[in-house]
Amino acid sequence: MFHVAEFFSRFHARALTQAAMLPALVLAIVVGATAPVSAEAPARYMQRVAKELQSAARSGGQAAFQRVIRKHADYPDLGLYSLGSYRGRLKSSDRSSYYSGMIKFIARYAANEAPKYPLASAVVTGQTGETKRGAYVGSVITLRNGTQYDVRWLLVRRRSGWKVRDAEVVGFWMSPFLKDLFEKYIGENGGNPKALVYALTQ
């Protein structure tokens, strides 16, 4: 089975010496906006997402995190990116199962870790102009013990709204860690993405 603990330990090895709690909260929403882009600025949208994330964290349930991820994350793009060199080997018929499994994996990870690091607030501090890559939104995440961390979000246009594509904390972007884990798992299991899909959906 594909264990959440494996991802957590691998991430710790590279980035969590200064921010042990952040992936549980940040990664939970990196993977549809309901309001039109023209009617909602990126920063305003991100503040809405932050409130929904806080609500999910308070509930402590995996299902709550899954709803936030499915609603706001750019999970199709994140999912394909995370397959790395094996992207072309994923059958079209397996994509839906793969996305659902990835969302379940991230939500389970968040639900397991978030209670250990209670979130007090997530405040959006500003945004950049939109480029071909998307728009960046700055925020400050504060824990109940008073510890604060700056987090930068990457938002992309999808249909009539925004989606969360990635987040940067302590100088590291989240998606490369997921890509590293998924690629390694596939490589160790015959080079077939089907093995990853099976593991994620168990």
Helices and strands as residue ranges (DSSP letters): H 4-15, H 22-26, G 27-29, G 37-39, H 42-59, H 62-72, H 75-82, G 84-89, G 92-94, H 95-113, G 114-116, E 119-127, E 135-143, E 148-158, E 161-169, E 172-173, H 175-187, H 193-200
